[in-house]
Amino acid sequence: MTDSAQTTATGTVAAPAATSFGKTTDGTEVQLYTLTNTHGLKVSITNYGGTITSLLVPDKTGKPGEVVLGFSSVSGYQSPEFLKSGPYFGALIGRYGNRIAKGKFTLDGKEYTLAKNNGENTLHGGKKGFDKVVWQAEPGTSAEGQTLKLTYLSKDGEEGYPGNLTVTVVYTLTADDALKIDYSATTDKATPVNLTNHAYFNLSGGKDVLAHEVTIAADRYNVVDAGLIPTGELRPVKGTPFDFTTPHAIGERIAQVPGGYDHNWLLNQTTGLHPAATVYEPTTGRTMEVTTTEPGLQFYTGNFLDGTLKGANGQVYGKHAGFCMETQHFPDSPNQPKFPSTILQPGQTLQSSTIYKFGVRH
């Protein structure tokens, strides 16, 4: 359990403050929690969808700037335009991040039918996934920094999934400039679970992310069909525009990928906390390192953003305005027996961690 105040190497840290983030369309008041550290980093998270709404990170001159896409009140996340385009800005994703083919899977001999919300497939948990629910929030502190603990009970049958699933997510803003996300879950019936966060990053604060230089610690990726469902083929990245084993600008080869990047890379290491990706933005000098316990990374380049959404500062979110680094298990795993299993059994506890560490290169 986290304490309301904790003494760390840098002195006493108080729990993050809460302010109103407005009311949802059904009249529920939701809160915004702001975590800070002594280096000028500041992350704001609402208990609506567990959503990261803002993340301020200093550039190479020390000036803090906004590095995620988001809105200044809950109404932005419930507007008709947002719901129609469905970008999932900054949200916690579940029960199942990414796609499940044809909205169905068979488990222990029984077929389960899910809500289809992406053509004939299910995406990011269904019509009302974890991104659209109000989580129970508990601000606190740990030895690493300020924390926000979020809890949600996804009831048996919700969106078609079996089992009462209790999910806990702890966000920590650390003294060494990292945003750490720890996920845990338990269930009373076997169920597929794939939890992630859908933050869109833009380390430049500019109109697009095409100049960002990306490295991904993966030699293979999932080949997908027209509906972005894996075919089962795990293709080597070597000699393809999917090869980020050395740094490449996002825009350098994106035209060679129909529709842009929206694929799962198979991380080379799969045990413990291991490297997933690094990003460098040349104009501001900002860097981001992603480490995770997950086996996959969905790298998405904001291909569906079309300028209809505007951010908290009035910035227009056009195509490629942000990129996502969604650490995860593979898409459609419940229907692909060769992929690492995403089935959580009663008596087991799912535990997963992802860290986004920020810095600058001069």
Phi, psi and chi 1 to 4 in degrees:
 res  aa     phi    psi   chi1   chi2   chi3   chi4
   1 MET       -  137.1 -149.6   56.5  167.6      -
   2 THR   -82.7  153.1   53.1      -      -      -
   3 ASP   -96.0  164.0  -57.4  -51.2      -      -
   4 SER   -77.2  -22.8   58.9      -      -      -
   5 ALA  -145.4  142.7      -      -      -      -
   6 GLN  -140.5  138.4  173.6  101.3   15.8      -
   7 THR   -89.2  123.0  -56.1      -      -      -
   8 THR  -115.7 -177.2   65.0      -      -      -
   9 ALA   -59.9  -24.9      -      -      -      -
  10 THR   -99.9   10.9   53.6      -      -      -
  11 GLY   111.8 -168.2      -      -      -      -
  12 THR   -81.4  131.1  -56.5      -      -      -
  13 VAL  -109.9  128.8  176.8      -      -      -
  14 ALA   -89.2  159.0      -      -      -      -
  15 ALA   -64.9  151.0      -      -      -      -
  16 PRO   -62.8  146.5   13.3  -22.3      -      -
  17 ALA   -79.9  151.9      -      -      -      -
  18 ALA  -114.7  140.7      -      -      -      -
  19 THR  -132.6  163.3   53.6      -      -      -
  20 SER   -70.4  139.7  171.5      -      -      -
  21 PHE  -112.1   12.6 -161.2   55.6      -      -
  22 GLY    98.4 -174.8      -      -      -      -
  23 LYS  -112.8  142.6  -76.4 -174.9  177.5  169.6
  24 THR   -72.4  170.0   63.1      -      -      -
  25 THR   -61.3  -22.9   46.5      -      -      -
  26 ASP   -94.8   11.2   69.7    0.8      -      -
  27 GLY    90.1    5.5      -      -      -      -
  28 THR   -79.3  128.0  -52.3      -      -      -
  29 GLU   -77.4  129.7  174.6  109.0    5.3      -
  30 VAL  -118.9  158.8  -69.3      -      -      -
  31 GLN  -113.4  159.0  -56.6  -61.8  -45.9      -
  32 LEU  -119.7  128.8 -171.1   69.3      -      -
  33 TYR  -113.2  129.4  -60.5   85.1      -      -
  34 THR  -114.4  118.4  -59.3      -      -      -
  35 LEU  -100.8  136.1  -73.6   61.8      -      -
  36 THR  -131.7  159.4   57.7      -      -      -
  37 ASN  -130.6  179.7   75.3    4.3      -      -
  38 THR   -78.9   -4.0   54.5      -      -      -
  39 HIS  -101.2   10.8  -61.9  159.2      -      -
  40 GLY    91.0    4.8      -      -      -      -
  41 LEU   -81.6  142.5  -90.5   76.2      -      -
  42 LYS  -148.7  122.3 -174.6 -174.4  -77.8 -167.3
  43 VAL  -120.9  133.3   60.8      -      -      -
  44 SER  -111.9  131.6  -62.6      -      -      -
  45 ILE  -134.1  132.4  -58.6  157.7      -      -
  46 THR  -102.4  150.4  173.0      -      -      -
  47 ASN   -77.5   -3.1   60.4  -32.9      -      -
  48 TYR   -80.1  108.5  176.4   77.4      -      -
  49 GLY    71.5    6.8      -      -      -      -
  50 GLY    57.5   33.9      -      -      -      -
  51 THR   -85.1  130.0  -58.1      -      -      -
  52 ILE   -78.1  113.7  -61.7  168.0      -      -
  53 THR   -97.5  -23.0   66.3      -      -      -
  54 SER  -157.4  143.2  170.4      -      -      -
  55 LEU  -145.2  109.6  177.5   54.7      -      -
  56 LEU   -97.7  125.7  -62.1  175.6      -      -
  57 VAL  -132.9  131.4  176.1      -      -      -
  58 PRO   -64.4  147.9  -19.5   31.4      -      -
  59 ASP   -92.8 -169.5   64.5   10.2      -      -
  60 LYS   -67.3  -16.4   62.8 -172.3  175.0 -171.9
  61 THR   -92.3   -2.2   69.3      -      -      -
  62 GLY    92.2    0.0      -      -      -      -
  63 LYS   -84.9  123.0 -174.9 -176.9  172.5 -160.6
  64 PRO   -70.5  143.8  -13.6   27.9      -      -
  65 GLY  -144.6  157.9      -      -      -      -
  66 GLU   -73.7  127.2 -176.7   61.3   75.2      -
  67 VAL  -118.3    5.3  -58.7      -      -      -
  68 VAL  -128.3  159.3  -62.1      -      -      -
  69 LEU   -88.7  134.8  -83.1   49.8      -      -
  70 GLY  -175.5 -178.0      -      -      -      -
  71 PHE  -123.5  164.4  -55.6  112.2      -      -
  72 SER   -93.8   -2.9   53.9      -      -      -
  73 SER  -153.5  165.7   80.5      -      -      -
  74 VAL   -62.4  -25.3   72.2      -      -      -
  75 SER   -60.2  -31.1   58.4      -      -      -
  76 GLY   -61.7  -33.4      -      -      -      -
  77 TYR   -86.4   -4.0  -61.1   91.0      -      -
  78 GLN  -122.2    7.6  -66.6 -163.1  -55.1      -
  79 SER   -67.9  151.7   72.7      -      -      -
  80 PRO   -55.9  -37.7  -23.0   30.8      -      -
  81 GLU   -64.9  -42.9  -62.1   79.3   14.0      -
  82 PHE   -66.5  -45.7 -174.6   78.8      -      -
  83 LEU   -65.6  -34.0  -64.4  174.0      -      -
  84 LYS   -68.8  -43.0 -175.3  174.3  177.8 -128.8
  85 SER   -83.3  -25.6   59.4      -      -      -
  86 GLY    55.5   53.3      -      -      -      -
  87 PRO   -83.8  -11.0   27.8  -29.8      -      -
  88 TYR    59.8   35.2  -61.3   90.5      -      -
  89 PHE   -48.0  118.9  -74.0  166.2      -      -
  90 GLY    67.5    3.7      -      -      -      -
  91 ALA   -84.6  155.8      -      -      -      -
  92 LEU   -74.6  138.7  -69.0  177.7      -      -
  93 ILE  -118.3  131.2  -58.4  -65.2      -      -
  94 GLY  -177.0  175.1      -      -      -      -
  95 ARG   -62.7  -28.8  -88.2 -173.0 -156.1 -165.0
  96 TYR  -127.2  106.5 -160.6   92.9      -      -
  97 GLY   -65.4  144.0      -      -      -      -
  98 ASN    75.9 -160.4 -140.8  -56.5      -      -
  99 ARG  -103.6  146.2  -69.6  165.7  178.3   83.7
 100 ILE  -120.7  121.8  -66.4 -179.1      -      -
 101 ALA   -61.7  133.6      -      -      -      -
 102 LYS    57.2   16.8  -61.9 -172.9  168.1   49.4
 103 GLY    60.0   33.6      -      -      -      -
 104 LYS  -153.5  157.1   57.7  177.2   68.1  169.1
 105 PHE  -155.6  159.8   63.0   90.6      -      -
 106 THR  -113.9  132.5  -59.4      -      -      -
 107 LEU  -138.3  126.8  178.8   56.7      -      -
 108 ASP    51.4   40.7  -62.1  -25.5      -      -
 109 GLY    82.0   -1.2      -      -      -      -
 110 LYS  -113.3  135.6 -176.7  178.9  173.9 -171.8
 111 GLU   -89.6  132.3 -174.7  174.7   87.0      -
 112 TYR  -111.2  135.5  -69.0   91.1      -      -
 113 THR  -109.4  129.4  -56.8      -      -      -
 114 LEU  -107.5  166.5  -50.8  171.3      -      -
 115 ALA   -70.2  129.5      -      -      -      -
 116 LYS   -91.0  124.2  -67.1  178.5 -175.7  177.2
 117 ASN  -136.5   17.1   61.9  -30.9      -      -
 118 ASN  -148.9   76.0 -174.3 -115.4      -      -
 119 GLY    64.4 -126.8      -      -      -      -
 120 GLU   -90.7    5.9   62.3  172.0   13.2      -
 121 ASN  -112.2  166.4  -54.4  -44.0      -      -
 122 THR  -100.3  133.6  -61.8      -      -      -
 123 LEU  -123.8  132.9  174.1   65.8      -      -
 124 HIS    51.8   41.4  -67.6  -27.2      -      -
 125 GLY    97.4  -14.1      -      -      -      -
 126 GLY   113.7 -161.6      -      -      -      -
 127 LYS   -67.8  -36.8  -71.5 -179.3  177.4  161.0
 128 LYS  -126.4   81.1 -170.5  179.3  179.7 -177.2
 129 GLY   -81.7 -172.2      -      -      -      -
 130 PHE   -63.5  -18.6  -68.2  179.3      -      -
 131 ASP   -70.5  -16.5   60.2  -62.0      -      -
 132 LYS  -116.8   14.7  -65.1  179.9 -175.3   71.2
 133 VAL  -111.1  159.2  -58.7      -      -      -
 134 VAL   -93.4  120.8  176.8      -      -      -
 135 TRP   -89.5  152.1  -66.1   63.6      -      -
 136 GLN   -79.2  127.2 -171.8 -177.2  -26.1      -
 137 ALA  -113.9  141.6      -      -      -      -
 138 GLU  -138.4   98.1 -168.6 -175.5  -38.8      -
 139 PRO   -71.7  145.6   21.3  -24.8      -      -
 140 GLY  -163.2 -161.8      -      -      -      -
 141 THR  -141.1  161.2   62.1      -      -      -
 142 SER  -139.4  179.6   73.3      -      -      -
 143 ALA   -61.6  -21.3      -      -      -      -
 144 GLU   -88.5  -23.6  -65.9  177.0  -72.2      -
 145 GLY   152.5 -165.4      -      -      -      -
 146 GLN   -70.8  147.7  -68.2 -171.8  -38.6      -
 147 THR  -132.8  156.7   61.2      -      -      -
 148 LEU  -134.6  117.3 -179.9   66.1      -      -
 149 LYS  -100.1  125.9  178.1 -179.2  172.1 -176.8
 150 LEU  -118.6  136.7  -63.0  169.2      -      -
 151 THR  -129.9  142.3  -46.8      -      -      -
 152 TYR  -148.1  136.5  177.5   64.5      -      -
 153 LEU  -102.3  113.7  168.7   62.5      -      -
 154 SER   -93.1  112.8  173.6      -      -      -
 155 LYS   -76.1  154.5  -69.2 -172.5  174.1  163.0
 156 ASP   -51.6  124.8 -174.8   20.9      -      -
 157 GLY    93.1   -8.7      -      -      -      -
 158 GLU   -60.4  126.4 -175.6  173.5  -68.8      -
 159 GLU    55.5   17.9  -64.4  -63.8  -55.5      -
 160 GLY    95.6   -4.6      -      -      -      -
 161 TYR   -84.7  144.3  -70.0   93.2      -      -
 162 PRO   -81.0  152.4   27.5  -31.7      -      -
 163 GLY    89.0  145.7      -      -      -      -
 164 ASN   -81.9  113.7  -68.9  -65.1      -      -
 165 LEU  -108.5  118.9 -176.8   77.0      -      -
 166 THR   -98.9  120.6  -57.7      -      -      -
 167 VAL  -116.5  134.2 -176.2      -      -      -
 168 THR  -125.0  130.9  -57.0      -      -      -
 169 VAL  -126.2  128.8  179.3      -      -      -
 170 VAL  -115.9  119.6  179.8      -      -      -
 171 TYR   -93.2  134.4  -73.9  103.9      -      -
 172 THR  -130.4  129.9  -53.8      -      -      -
 173 LEU  -100.2  112.7 -175.4   63.9      -      -
 174 THR   -88.7  162.9   69.9      -      -      -
 175 ALA   -65.3  -22.8      -      -      -      -
 176 ASP  -100.3   30.2   66.5  -11.4      -      -
 177 ASP    69.3   38.8  -57.5  -19.7      -      -
 178 ALA  -121.1  144.9      -      -      -      -
 179 LEU  -102.4  114.0  179.4   60.7      -      -
 180 LYS  -106.2  135.0 -171.8  169.1  175.2 -128.7
 181 ILE  -123.3  116.7  -46.7  177.2      -      -
 182 ASP  -110.7  123.6  -66.8  -54.9      -      -
 183 TYR  -109.1  140.3  -54.7   86.6      -      -
 184 SER  -144.3  154.0   59.7      -      -      -
 185 ALA  -156.9  147.0      -      -      -      -
 186 THR  -133.8  157.1   55.6      -      -      -
 187 THR  -141.5  159.3 -176.5      -      -      -
 188 ASP  -105.4    1.3   60.8    1.5      -      -
 189 LYS  -145.0  149.1  -92.9 -171.7 -150.6  169.8
 190 ALA   -57.5  133.4      -      -      -      -
 191 THR  -155.0  148.1 -172.0      -      -      -
 192 PRO   -76.3  137.6   16.5  -15.2      -      -
 193 VAL  -138.3  134.3 -171.7      -      -      -
 194 ASN  -149.5   97.5 -171.8   24.3      -      -
 195 LEU   -99.4  140.8  -55.3  172.7      -      -
 196 THR  -156.0  178.6 -169.3      -      -      -
 197 ASN  -121.0  143.1  177.7  -79.1      -      -
 198 HIS  -110.1   38.9 -148.4  -56.6      -      -
 199 ALA   -63.6  139.0      -      -      -      -
 200 TYR  -102.4  120.5  -74.7   66.1      -      -
 201 PHE  -100.7  146.2  -62.8   97.8      -      -
 202 ASN  -147.3  100.3 -177.8  -29.4      -      -
 203 LEU   -76.3   -7.6  -57.3 -176.3      -      -
 204 SER   -95.0  -23.2   71.9      -      -      -
 205 GLY    72.4    4.5      -      -      -      -
 206 GLY   -88.0 -170.1      -      -      -      -
 207 LYS   -78.2  -24.0   70.6  175.6  176.3   29.7
 208 ASP  -146.7  174.6   66.5   49.3      -      -
 209 VAL  -111.0   13.6  -65.9      -      -      -
 210 LEU   -64.9  -23.6  -62.7  177.1      -      -
 211 ALA   -87.6   -8.8      -      -      -      -
 212 HIS   -62.3  135.4  -71.2   54.9      -      -
 213 GLU   -97.6  124.1  -65.9  171.0   14.7      -
 214 VAL  -117.5  139.1  170.5      -      -      -
 215 THR  -122.8  134.4  -47.3      -      -      -
 216 ILE  -125.3  128.2  -60.3  175.6      -      -
 217 ALA   -82.4   64.0      -      -      -      -
 218 ALA  -148.3  133.9      -      -      -      -
 219 ASP   -97.5   -7.7  -64.4  -28.7      -      -
 220 ARG  -141.0  158.4  -65.0  178.1  -60.3  162.5
 221 TYR  -140.9  163.1   72.7  100.0      -      -
 222 ASN   -81.3  121.3  -76.4  122.7      -      -
 223 VAL   -74.1  136.5  178.2      -      -      -
 224 VAL  -123.2  159.4  -68.4      -      -      -
 225 ASP   -88.0 -172.4   65.9   16.7      -      -
 226 ALA   -61.3  -26.0      -      -      -      -
 227 GLY   -91.0   10.5      -      -      -      -
 228 LEU    64.9   26.9  -62.5  173.3      -      -
 229 ILE   -95.4  132.0  -62.4  -67.9      -      -
 230 PRO   -58.3  137.3  -23.9   33.5      -      -
 231 THR   -79.4  -15.0   61.9      -      -      -
 232 GLY   106.2  -20.3      -      -      -      -
 233 GLU   -77.0  131.5 -176.9 -168.4  -13.6      -
 234 LEU  -106.9  102.9  -50.0  176.0      -      -
 235 ARG   -97.4  136.7 -169.4  175.4  -70.1  172.3
 236 PRO   -62.8  141.7  -21.5   32.4      -      -
 237 VAL   -79.3  -20.3  -62.0      -      -      -
 238 LYS   -54.3  128.2 -163.8  172.2  170.5   59.7
 239 GLY    78.9   10.8      -      -      -      -
 240 THR  -123.0  165.6   77.3      -      -      -
 241 PRO   -69.4   -0.1   17.7  -25.5      -      -
 242 PHE   -93.0    2.0  -64.8   89.9      -      -
 243 ASP   -84.4  101.6 -171.5  -11.2      -      -
 244 PHE  -113.9   27.1  -73.3   93.6      -      -
 245 THR   -67.4  -21.4   53.0      -      -      -
 246 THR  -122.1  157.7   55.3      -      -      -
 247 PRO   -63.9  135.4  -17.5   28.1      -      -
 248 HIS  -138.8  143.4  -72.7  -86.0      -      -
 249 ALA   -66.5  142.3      -      -      -      -
 250 ILE   -56.4  -41.3  -69.4  173.8      -      -
 251 GLY   -78.0   -9.2      -      -      -      -
 252 GLU   -60.5  -43.0 -173.4 -174.9  -34.5      -
 253 ARG  -128.7   11.4  -57.7  163.3  -58.1  174.2
 254 ILE   -62.2  -29.2 -161.3  168.2      -      -
 255 ALA   -65.9  -19.8      -      -      -      -
 256 GLN   -82.3   -6.4  -62.2  170.1   42.1      -
 257 VAL  -110.7  106.4 -178.3      -      -      -
 258 PRO   -53.5  123.5  -23.9   32.5      -      -
 259 GLY    84.4  -15.7      -      -      -      -
 260 GLY    98.3  176.6      -      -      -      -
 261 TYR   -75.0  127.1  -64.6  106.0      -      -
 262 ASP  -160.7   64.5 -169.0    5.1      -      -
 263 HIS  -135.9  160.6  -62.7   72.1      -      -
 264 ASN  -100.7  125.0  179.7   64.4      -      -
 265 TRP   -95.5  140.7  -86.3 -107.7      -      -
 266 LEU   -89.8  106.5  -76.4   66.5      -      -
 267 LEU   -63.4  142.3  -61.3  174.4      -      -
 268 ASN   -64.4  -38.4  -69.1  -22.0      -      -
 269 GLN  -100.8  144.0  -80.0  176.6 -101.7      -
 270 THR  -128.9   -2.2   53.8      -      -      -
 271 THR  -112.1  147.5   54.6      -      -      -
 272 GLY    63.4 -167.8      -      -      -      -
 273 LEU   -83.2  120.6 -155.6   55.0      -      -
 274 HIS  -134.9  161.1   48.1  -92.9      -      -
 275 PRO   -66.5  138.0  -11.0   22.9      -      -
 276 ALA  -113.6  -51.6      -      -      -      -
 277 ALA  -159.5  159.5      -      -      -      -
 278 THR  -132.5  147.9   57.4      -      -      -
 279 VAL  -133.3  138.1 -173.3      -      -      -
 280 TYR  -130.8  131.5  168.2   59.0      -      -
 281 GLU  -111.8  111.8 -158.5  -69.6  -57.9      -
 282 PRO   -64.1  -34.9  -16.3   26.1      -      -
 283 THR   -74.2  -39.1   54.4      -      -      -
 284 THR   -93.9  -16.6   61.4      -      -      -
 285 GLY    79.3   -1.1      -      -      -      -
 286 ARG   -67.0  144.1  -72.5 -169.4 -173.0   97.5
 287 THR  -127.6  154.3   60.4      -      -      -
 288 MET  -139.8  129.4 -177.2  173.9   84.5      -
 289 GLU  -113.6  131.9  -72.0  171.7   40.1      -
 290 VAL  -111.4  123.1 -172.7      -      -      -
 291 THR  -123.6  153.1   51.6      -      -      -
 292 THR  -157.6  163.8 -172.4      -      -      -
 293 THR   -97.0   -2.8   56.7      -      -      -
 294 GLU   -82.2  157.5  -70.8  -67.7  -62.8      -
 295 PRO   -85.9  -13.9   28.8  -33.0      -      -
 296 GLY  -132.1  163.0      -      -      -      -
 297 LEU  -139.2  118.0  175.6   76.3      -      -
 298 GLN   -87.8  114.0 -174.6   86.1    6.9      -
 299 PHE  -102.6  116.4  173.6   48.0      -      -
 300 TYR  -126.2  137.2  169.9   56.8      -      -
 301 THR  -111.7   30.6   46.7      -      -      -
 302 GLY    61.6   37.8      -      -      -      -
 303 ASN   -66.5  -26.3  -45.9  -42.1      -      -
 304 PHE   -94.0   -5.2  -62.4  111.7      -      -
 305 LEU   -68.7  136.9  -62.4  174.0      -      -
 306 ASP  -134.5   13.9   61.6    2.8      -      -
 307 GLY    90.3   -1.8      -      -      -      -
 308 THR   -77.9  -21.1   53.5      -      -      -
 309 LEU  -100.6  140.5  -59.5  172.8      -      -
 310 LYS  -122.2  142.1  -71.2 -173.2  176.7   65.6
 311 GLY   -82.6 -177.0      -      -      -      -
 312 ALA   -56.3  -33.2      -      -      -      -
 313 ASN   -98.2   14.9   52.2    5.3      -      -
 314 GLY    82.0    1.0      -      -      -      -
 315 GLN   -66.9  133.9 -171.0  175.0  -14.0      -
 316 VAL   -80.8  128.1  174.1      -      -      -
 317 TYR   -93.6   88.7  -67.2  147.5      -      -
 318 GLY   -89.5 -175.5      -      -      -      -
 319 LYS   -54.7  134.5 -167.2  172.1 -172.1  177.1
 320 HIS    63.5   26.9  -49.3  -48.1      -      -
 321 ALA   -70.3  -18.1      -      -      -      -
 322 GLY  -155.4  164.3      -      -      -      -
 323 PHE  -126.7  152.8   65.6   88.7      -      -
 324 CYS  -114.5  143.8  -57.2      -      -      -
 325 MET  -124.5   83.4  -64.4  -88.2 -177.0      -
 326 GLU   -91.3  105.7  -58.5  157.1   70.8      -
 327 THR   -75.6  136.8   54.0      -      -      -
 328 GLN  -168.6  171.4   60.1  175.5   14.2      -
 329 HIS   -83.4  174.7  -89.3   61.2      -      -
 330 PHE   -77.6  152.5  -53.6  166.5      -      -
 331 PRO   -60.1  147.2  -16.4   26.4      -      -
 332 ASP    58.2   22.9 -162.3   34.5      -      -
 333 SER   -55.4  -36.1  -66.6      -      -      -
 334 PRO   -60.2  -21.5  -26.1   36.2      -      -
 335 ASN  -105.8    5.4  -65.4  -47.9      -      -
 336 GLN  -128.2   88.5  -52.2 -115.5    8.3      -
 337 PRO   -59.8  -19.6   10.9  -21.1      -      -
 338 LYS   -80.8  -14.4  -69.0 -176.8  177.8  169.7
 339 PHE   -81.6  156.8  -70.6  179.5      -      -
 340 PRO   -55.0  137.7  -22.6   31.4      -      -
 341 SER   -68.1  142.2  175.0      -      -      -
 342 THR  -112.2   13.1   53.6      -      -      -
 343 ILE   -84.4  122.2  -55.4  -57.1      -      -
 344 LEU   -97.7  128.7 -178.9   66.2      -      -
 345 GLN  -101.2  152.6  -60.6  -75.2   -8.3      -
 346 PRO   -56.3  141.3  -22.5   31.7      -      -
 347 GLY    90.6  -17.4      -      -      -      -
 348 GLN   -94.9  156.3  -64.3  179.6  -27.3      -
 349 THR  -120.6  120.8  -58.8      -      -      -
 350 LEU   -72.9  131.8  175.1  149.7      -      -
 351 GLN  -136.2  131.6  -75.6 -176.3  -48.2      -
 352 SER  -149.7  144.0  165.3      -      -      -
 353 SER  -136.0  143.0  -63.8      -      -      -
 354 THR  -137.3  138.0  -67.0      -      -      -
 355 ILE  -125.4  128.3  -60.8  169.6      -      -
 356 TYR  -108.4  108.4  -62.0   95.7      -      -
 357 LYS  -106.3  130.2 -170.3  173.2 -165.8  -58.6
 358 PHE  -107.6  148.7  -62.2   91.6      -      -
 359 GLY  -161.4 -169.7      -      -      -      -
 360 VAL  -135.4  152.8  -70.9      -      -      -
 361 ARG  -118.1  124.5 -157.4 -176.5  -69.8  174.1
 362 HIS   -90.3      -  -68.8  -77.5      -      -
